[in-house]
């Protein structure tokens, strides 16, 4: 078959289809027009038919009853009307009325073949021929079954013609569709090959039109270019994508990437940990359906708020809010995600664990409150006692004055201690180095025990000191270590019950090359859940037994002094109602430890 024949054949198909459609529409229009007119004429003819029957019946009834007696009239009308009903099945009823419109007689056709509801009712007057006066009227009810039968036959014929036309049309369409879809199937097969990754695949078209052949050629050119592109760039694109995913997965903060339909398309490992998810539990699900540990849809409201923003507001004002998951407070930031062309793709939720920061803020606020209260008390006492001595000192005896001065001294020492704690906290928490020298730790322990002697008498307590022999000299800052041990001893005195014993122990740990100091009391102890936090700054165990006031800095200063500035470590062992043991360990050869730390920094 030549190219010319192929073109004419294709055009012919189009003309045939167009002609069939046009012919079908024309036939349908003619059929509908004919059906409407036939129905109209049938209805009019049937109306005329009814009129003729009623007139004939009126004339015959007048003729039959003109010479009859009144008692015979009803019987004549009944007989005549029944004969009419039997002879014509389309008549449903016949009724006679007198000149006043009163019903004289009415009869109905009760055969099964006739509808009991008339479709047309026609009336004709009964006229006395001698004087043309009206003596009554005759009404005839027609069922219209004849018209219905003719109409049904007409519609069936039209439907039959319509079906035949459409069958022919469908047959032509199927043939033409097969010819067209054969070419489309070839093209579809090629597209499937490309979509499955077979770049470079070519399709051959035989017996196809020029237009389709051009399409095949364009497809083959595209396939060849995709093959070249795939060979040059697929590996590089894959590498870049892997890099991007690796970076996202290694980000310290949690990252959840959602598309425009709120479905999670990517989530890094830290986000899974923060949201307490197992593997890919949230992946490819709706982020708004995530439920926190309290059973709440914690992201739902904020995401809806974000989606109600304009695009400009989304870009400039990200939604920031906190959610609580498993006891952790997560700062969540919702920000939009765009392509290089600034096409909106979805949004990113960044999760930052701010539990520690919020707790620190709360502890700072508590610390400020405590310090304000603690400073106010000694200042108030000092002011009251000094004011009393100033105004009424001449009236007091020497013993009263001594008692006043003793109280003033105690409050000044207490105030000085709190101020020193705050100053030491500022100094020790900084990166400033403190001077160290070789000192005798045994002598330091004895000195600290001696310093708290007055407090022991006030609380009626005893201290037992146990020291091993041959404790080496340590390179330490004497004042800092002395303050740390004094803090341990002061806490033990505060919380130890009256008439109890505080035990101080100094010993060596040769295996670890350490010297350890412990202070044990017989006080109320510390619950396990609080033991990990007692060395944190501003932290205080507040309950009905731990009612001793303070700044919450003492044990933190001990930890900072020992671990940060002397490279040792602090520890606590306690059991509720069985006492507590606080201690710290110092390296014997601190000079070597400092050298190692410096090397690590370099």
C-alpha positions as a printed Julia matrix, in Angstrom:
602×3 Matrix{Float64}:
   0.0    0.0     0.0
   1.43   3.37   -1.04
   1.71   6.46    1.17
  -1.02   8.14   -0.93
  -3.41   5.23   -0.31
  -2.73   5.36    3.41
  -3.53   9.04    3.59
  -6.76   8.69    1.53
  -7.83   5.67    3.59
  -7.42   7.58    6.83
  -9.32  10.55    5.43
 -12.04   8.23    4.16
 -12.46   6.77    7.61
 -12.93  10.2     9.01
 -15.51  11.08    6.36
 -17.41   7.84    6.93
 -17.56   8.41   10.66
 -18.66  11.99   10.19
 -21.32  10.93    7.65
 -22.63   8.21    9.95
 -22.87  10.59   12.87
 -24.59  13.22   10.77
 -26.99  10.66    9.26
 -27.8    9.24   12.66
 -28.55  12.66   14.06
 -30.73  13.47   11.06
 -32.68  10.2    11.32
 -33.17  10.75   15.03
 -34.44  14.28   14.4
 -36.87  13.1    11.69
 -38.04  10.2    13.85
 -38.7   12.46   16.82
 -40.51  15.02   14.62
 -42.63  12.3    13.01
 -43.43  10.71   16.34
 -44.56  14.0    17.81
 -46.8   14.82   14.81
 -48.26  11.31   14.63
 -49.1   11.45   18.3
 -50.67  14.86   17.88
 -52.81  13.75   14.91
 -53.82  10.55   16.68
 -54.99  12.51   19.71
 -57.01  14.9    17.52
 -58.55  12.07   15.49
 -59.41  10.2    18.62
 -61.07  13.32   20.01
 -63.13  13.62   16.83
 -63.99   9.95   17.01
 -65.33  10.42   20.53
 -67.33  13.45   19.44
 -68.95  11.48   16.6
 -69.87   8.6    18.92
 -71.45  10.96   21.46
 -73.46  12.78   18.76
 -74.7    9.55   17.18
 -75.62   8.2    20.58
 -77.5   11.45   21.42
 -79.5   11.34   18.14
 -80.29   7.61   18.46
 -81.32   8.03   22.09
 -83.72  10.85   21.16
 -85.23   8.78   18.33
 -85.63   5.67   20.5
 -87.27   7.49   23.42
 -89.41  10.12   21.68
 -92.55   7.98   21.66
 -91.77   5.91   24.76
 -93.37   6.26   28.13
 -91.3    7.74   30.98
 -91.12   4.35   32.68
 -89.72   2.76   29.51
 -87.13   5.46   28.78
 -84.57   4.22   31.31
 -84.8    0.64   30.05
 -84.36   1.79   26.42
 -81.32   3.89   27.27
 -79.81   1.05   29.27
 -80.26  -1.48   26.5
 -78.95   0.83   23.79
 -75.89   2.01   25.81
 -74.95  -1.58   26.72
 -75.03  -2.55   23.08
 -72.69   0.35   22.31
 -70.28  -0.72   25.09
 -70.18  -4.3    23.81
 -69.54  -3.23   20.24
 -66.71  -0.79   21.05
 -64.06  -1.72   23.66
 -62.6    1.84   23.7
 -65.79   3.2    25.34
 -65.32   3.19   29.14
 -68.68   4.62   30.23
 -71.87   6.3    28.93
 -74.0    8.56   31.05
 -77.3   10.36   30.38
 -78.42  13.57   32.08
 -81.7   15.5    31.82
 -82.09  19.15   30.85
 -81.38  20.16   34.46
 -78.1   18.3    34.48
 -79.3   15.55   36.81
 -77.92  12.06   36.16
 -80.52   9.78   34.6
 -78.45   6.68   33.9
 -74.74   5.72   33.75
 -73.2    2.48   32.59
 -69.57   1.28   32.57
 -67.59  -1.18   30.46
 -66.29  -3.78   32.95
 -64.24  -5.89   30.54
 -60.6   -6.61   31.56
 -59.29  -5.29   28.3
 -60.55  -1.73   28.92
 -59.02   0.71   31.32
 -61.44   1.85   34.03
 -60.04   5.4    33.91
 -61.15   7.34   30.81
 -58.56   9.24   28.84
 -61.07  11.43   26.93
 -64.6   12.46   27.89
 -66.9   13.98   25.21
 -70.44  15.36   25.73
 -73.22  16.02   23.15
 -76.69  17.52   23.75
 -79.91  15.55   23.14
 -82.27  17.83   21.12
 -86.0   17.4    20.49
 -86.25  17.51   16.69
 -89.76  18.91   16.68
 -89.02  22.14   18.5
 -85.16  22.01   18.77
 -85.38  22.14   22.55
 -82.74  20.48   24.74
 -83.96  17.49   26.62
 -80.57  16.45   28.15
 -77.05  15.39   27.27
 -74.96  12.27   26.61
 -71.34  11.94   27.88
 -69.04   9.25   26.45
 -65.72   8.31   28.19
 -63.02   6.8    25.93
 -60.02   4.82   27.3
 -57.54   5.87   24.6
 -56.18   2.32   24.31
 -56.24   2.54   20.51
 -54.09   5.64   20.55
 -51.71   3.98   23.04
 -51.32   0.94   20.8
 -50.57   3.04   17.77
 -48.14   5.21   19.76
 -46.34   2.16   21.16
 -45.97   0.69   17.7
 -44.63   3.98   16.37
 -42.1    4.33   19.2
 -40.97   0.74   18.82
 -40.38   1.29   15.11
 -38.41   4.46   15.74
 -36.36   2.74   18.47
 -35.64  -0.18   16.16
 -34.39   2.18   13.45
 -32.31   4.07   16.0
 -30.7    0.85   17.32
 -29.86  -0.35   13.82
 -28.25   3.0    12.99
 -26.21   2.98   16.16
 -25.09  -0.61   15.67
 -23.8    0.35   12.27
 -22.16   3.42   13.75
 -20.56   1.38   16.55
 -19.27  -1.19   14.1
 -17.63   1.53   12.03
 -16.17   3.14   15.16
 -14.74  -0.19   16.35
 -13.03  -0.77   13.07
 -11.63   2.73   13.01
 -10.62   2.53   16.69
  -8.76  -0.7    16.09
  -6.82   0.9    13.28
  -5.93   3.89   15.45
  -5.23   2.02   18.69
  -2.87  -0.36   16.89
  -0.55   2.61   16.41
  -1.18   3.84   19.94
  -0.35   0.41   21.39
   3.0    0.5    19.66
   3.67   3.95   21.14
   2.42   2.88   24.59
   4.74  -0.12   24.59
   7.64   2.21   23.86
   6.63   4.58   26.67
   6.45   1.64   29.1
   9.95   0.6    28.1
  11.2    4.12   28.78
   9.37   4.36   32.12
  10.92   1.06   33.21
  14.39   2.47   32.55
  15.14   1.07   29.09
  16.48   4.36   27.74
  17.51   4.13   24.08
  14.61   1.85   23.12
  13.31   2.52   19.56
   9.97   1.71   17.97
   9.41   0.73   14.34
   6.17   1.69   12.66
   4.88  -0.08    9.52
   1.72   0.84    7.61
   1.12   3.95    9.69
   0.18   7.44    8.64
   2.69  10.2     8.13
   1.58  11.95   11.32
   2.11   8.83   13.42
   5.44   8.13   11.74
   6.6   11.61   12.71
   5.49  10.91   16.28
   7.47   7.65   16.3
  10.56   9.43   15.01
  10.26  12.09   17.73
   9.89   9.37   20.34
  13.02   7.6    19.11
  14.98  10.86   19.25
  13.76  11.5    22.82
  14.69   7.95   23.84
  18.2    8.37   22.45
  18.7   11.67   24.3
  17.39  10.17   27.55
  19.86   7.35   27.17
  22.72   9.81   26.84
  21.43  11.87   29.77
  21.02   8.77   31.9
  24.55   7.61   31.25
  25.99  11.03   32.09
  23.84  12.2    35.0
  21.95   9.42   36.77
  24.95   8.36   38.78
  25.71  11.94   39.77
  22.07  12.65   40.68
  21.9    9.51   42.8
  25.11  10.49   44.57
  23.78  13.99   45.31
  20.51  12.6    46.59
  22.32  10.16   48.85
  24.46  13.02   50.16
  21.37  15.09   50.89
  19.69  12.22   52.74
  22.91  11.5    54.65
  23.16  15.14   55.74
  19.51  15.19   56.76
  19.85  11.96   58.72
  22.92  13.23   60.57
  21.43  16.58   61.63
  21.39  16.88   65.43
  17.83  18.24   65.43
  14.79  16.25   64.39
  13.55  16.93   60.85
  10.19  15.83   59.4
   9.52  16.61   55.72
   5.86  16.67   54.61
   4.35  17.14   51.16
   1.46  19.44   50.3
  -1.04  16.77   51.41
   0.47  16.51   54.94
   2.03  13.12   54.19
   5.46  12.45   55.72
   7.94  11.83   52.88
  11.18  11.92   54.9
  12.09  11.77   58.58
  15.57  11.62   60.1
  16.74   9.35   62.89
  16.78  12.03   65.58
  13.14  12.91   64.83
  12.2    9.23   65.19
  13.92   9.2    68.57
  12.27  12.42   69.76
   8.81  11.29   68.59
   9.4    7.79   70.03
   8.76   6.04   66.71
   9.68   2.53   65.63
  11.6    2.39   62.31
   9.48   3.95   59.52
   6.26   4.02   61.52
   5.35   7.61   60.53
   6.65   7.49   56.95
   3.99   7.91   54.21
   1.3    8.67   56.81
  -0.51  11.93   57.61
   1.47  13.97   60.16
  -1.76  15.36   61.61
  -2.69  11.85   62.75
   0.38  11.58   65.01
  -0.66  11.15   68.66
   1.65  12.12   71.55
   2.05  10.28   74.87
  -1.04  12.04   76.23
  -3.2   10.78   73.35
  -3.46  14.26   71.8
  -3.07  15.23   68.13
  -0.24  17.59   69.07
   0.54  18.8    65.51
  -3.01  19.08   64.14
  -4.02  22.59   65.3
  -0.69  24.24   64.48
  -0.52  22.68   61.01
  -4.04  23.94   60.27
  -2.97  27.39   61.5
   0.07  27.22   59.23
  -2.0   26.17   56.19
  -4.35  29.13   56.72
  -1.45  31.58   56.32
  -0.73  33.29   53.04
   2.37  32.23   51.11
   4.17  35.42   52.14
   3.34  34.83   55.82
   4.54  31.23   55.56
   7.88  32.41   54.19
   8.44  35.19   56.74
   6.68  33.97   59.88
   7.27  30.27   60.61
   4.97  28.68   63.17
   6.83  28.01   66.46
   5.3   25.99   69.3
   6.18  23.41   71.95
   4.95  19.82   72.26
   5.58  17.35   75.05
   6.58  13.81   74.07
   7.51  11.27   76.72
   8.42  13.92   79.29
  10.58  15.85   76.83
   9.66  19.33   75.64
  10.21  19.73   71.9
  10.37  23.12   70.25
   8.7   22.67   66.86
   9.2   25.01   63.91
   7.04  24.71   60.77
   8.52  26.37   57.68
   7.68  26.06   53.96
   9.67  24.1    51.37
  10.19  25.52   47.86
  11.96  24.49   44.66
  14.55  26.68   42.98
  11.72  28.14   40.91
   9.91  28.98   44.15
   7.23  26.37   43.57
   5.64  25.32   46.87
   6.26  21.62   47.65
   5.19  21.26   51.28
   6.68  22.07   54.66
   9.39  21.0    57.09
   8.95  20.5    60.83
  12.17  20.97   62.81
  12.14  19.42   66.29
  14.56  20.74   68.95
  14.78  19.18   72.41
  14.58  22.19   74.75
  13.77  20.23   77.9
  17.11  21.1    79.47
  16.86  24.79   78.59
  13.34  25.11   79.99
  14.31  23.27   83.15
  17.33  25.56   83.51
  15.12  28.62   83.06
  12.8   27.31   85.72
  15.72  26.57   88.05
  17.18  30.03   87.42
  13.86  31.6    88.34
  13.72  29.4    91.44
  17.34  30.31   92.23
  16.65  34.03   91.98
  13.62  33.6    94.23
  15.64  31.59   96.75
  18.58  33.98   96.72
  16.28  36.98   97.14
  14.61  35.3   100.08
  17.89  34.1   101.59
  19.53  37.52  101.29
  16.48  39.3   102.65
  16.45  37.25  105.87
  19.99  38.06  107.16
  19.72  41.67  105.97
  16.42  42.05  107.85
  17.91  40.49  110.98
  21.04  42.65  110.76
  19.01  45.81  110.28
  16.69  44.99  113.2
  19.47  44.1   115.63
  21.66  47.07  114.66
  18.69  49.44  114.93
  17.87  48.03  118.36
  21.47  48.37  119.58
  21.71  51.87  118.18
  18.53  53.12  119.81
  18.41  51.09  123.03
  22.0   49.88  123.52
  22.45  51.91  126.74
  19.59  50.01  128.35
  21.11  46.52  127.74
  23.6   44.79  130.0
  26.87  43.37  128.7
  25.48  39.84  128.33
  22.55  41.0   126.16
  24.85  43.09  124.01
  27.14  40.07  123.56
  24.16  37.96  122.52
  23.1   40.61  120.0
  26.62  40.85  118.59
  26.83  37.03  118.36
  23.59  36.97  116.35
  24.88  39.75  114.1
  28.09  37.8   113.54
  26.2   34.62  112.68
  24.02  36.42  110.13
  27.03  38.18  108.61
  28.8   34.82  108.23
  25.67  33.38  106.62
  25.37  36.37  104.28
  29.06  36.16  103.44
  28.69  32.46  102.64
  25.86  33.07  100.21
  27.71  35.91   98.5
  30.81  33.7    98.24
  28.71  30.91   96.68
  27.44  33.29   94.02
  30.92  34.7    93.35
  32.47  31.2    93.25
  29.74  30.06   90.86
  30.55  32.92   88.48
  34.29  32.32   88.76
  34.38  28.53   88.62
  31.8   28.24   85.8
  34.0   30.43   83.62
  37.0   29.11   81.72
  39.44  30.96   83.99
  42.17  28.74   85.43
  42.76  28.51   89.17
  46.23  28.25   90.65
  47.28  24.88   92.06
  50.13  23.82   94.27
  51.28  20.75   96.18
  49.2   20.35   99.36
  48.57  17.84  102.12
  45.03  16.53  101.75
  45.14  15.04  105.27
  45.81  18.44  106.8
  43.02  19.91  104.62
  40.51  17.37  105.96
  41.45  18.13  109.57
  41.16  21.87  108.94
  37.69  21.56  107.42
  36.45  19.37  110.27
  37.77  21.92  112.75
  35.97  24.78  110.95
  32.56  23.16  111.38
  33.11  22.44  115.06
  30.79  25.25  116.13
  27.98  23.88  113.95
  28.49  20.42  115.45
  27.92  21.76  118.96
  24.76  23.59  117.88
  23.26  20.37  116.5
  24.8   18.06  119.13
  26.62  16.0   116.5
  29.91  14.12  116.41
  32.39  13.61  113.56
  34.54  10.53  113.13
  37.51  10.89  110.77
  39.14   7.83  109.22
  42.34   8.39  107.24
  44.6    5.88  105.6
  48.34   6.14  106.01
  50.73   7.23  103.29
  48.29   9.57  101.55
  50.48  11.39   98.98
  50.62  15.13   98.47
  48.24  16.38   95.78
  48.53  19.24   93.33
  45.33  21.15   94.09
  43.93  24.58   94.82
  43.73  24.4    98.58
  40.95  26.95   99.07
  38.74  25.44   96.35
  39.04  21.86   97.67
  38.6   23.1   101.24
  35.4   24.89  100.24
  34.13  21.77   98.46
  34.71  19.55  101.5
  33.25  22.18  103.84
  30.14  22.21  101.64
  29.8   18.44  102.04
  30.24  18.74  105.82
  27.74  21.64  106.09
  25.11  19.69  104.16
  25.67  16.63  106.36
  25.24  18.77  109.5
  22.05  20.37  108.1
  20.33  17.08  107.31
  21.78  14.78  110.02
  19.48  14.07  112.99
  20.52  15.32  116.44
  22.86  13.11  118.51
  24.07  11.27  115.39
  27.56  10.78  113.98
  29.02  12.06  110.71
  31.79   9.91  109.29
  34.59  11.35  107.15
  36.86   8.94  105.32
  40.08   9.59  103.34
  41.59   6.72  101.38
  43.54   5.78   98.24
  42.36   3.91   95.2
  45.64   2.61   93.83
  44.14   0.84   90.84
  42.67   4.11   89.56
  45.49   6.29   90.95
  42.99   8.35   92.97
  42.56   9.79   96.45
  38.94   9.76   97.63
  37.18  11.72  100.36
  33.68  10.73  101.54
  31.25  12.27  104.03
  28.48  10.06  105.4
  25.51  11.2   107.48
  22.59   9.37  109.06
  19.97  11.75  107.69
  16.81  11.35  105.68
  18.58  10.32  102.47
  17.79  11.16   98.86
  15.42   9.25   96.58
  17.06   7.58   93.52
  15.25   9.82   91.01
  16.84  12.92   92.61
  20.39  11.6    93.0
  21.29  12.23   89.35
  20.28  15.89   89.62
  21.65  17.0    93.0
  24.9   18.28   91.41
  23.07  20.41   88.83
  23.16  24.15   89.33
  20.14  25.72   91.01
  18.68  22.28   91.69
  17.22  21.65   95.15
  15.28  18.69   96.48
  12.2   20.37   97.95
   9.83  18.34  100.09
   8.5   18.21  103.63
  11.82  16.93  105.01
  14.2   18.86  102.79
  13.09  22.23  104.11
  16.55  23.71  104.7
  16.93  26.91  102.71
  19.76  27.52  100.28
  20.77  28.79   96.87
  21.05  25.42   95.14
  24.65  26.2    94.1
  26.68  24.38   96.75
  26.86  20.91   95.24
  27.17  22.33   91.73
  30.23  24.3    92.88
  31.68  21.09   94.32
  31.16  19.32   90.97
  32.66  22.22   89.01
  35.67  22.46   91.35
  36.42  18.72   91.32
  35.6   17.75   87.73
  36.27  20.87   85.69
  39.29  22.31   87.51
  40.87  19.19   89.09
  39.81  16.46   86.61
  38.36  14.28   89.34
  34.8   13.12   89.81
  32.0   13.48   92.37
  29.49  10.87   93.45
  26.62  10.25   95.84
  25.18   7.09   97.34
  21.98   7.4    99.33
  18.93   5.53  100.51
  15.78   7.12  101.87
  15.74   7.15  105.69
  19.18   5.48  105.78
  21.51   8.44  105.26
  23.68   9.69  102.42
  27.32   9.43  101.39
  28.78  12.26   99.3
  32.31  12.04   98.02
  34.87  13.15   95.49
  38.0   11.62   94.02
  41.14  13.48   92.93
  43.9   12.17   90.66
  47.17  11.61   92.53
  49.34  12.93   89.72
  47.32  15.91   88.54
  50.25  17.29   86.53
  50.11  14.33   84.14
  46.33  14.61   83.84
  46.61  18.33   82.97
  49.2   17.51   80.32
  46.93  14.89   78.74
  44.01  17.33   78.72
  46.13  19.96   77.03
  47.22  17.46   74.36
  43.59  16.55   73.69
  42.72  20.21   73.23
  45.6   20.67   70.79
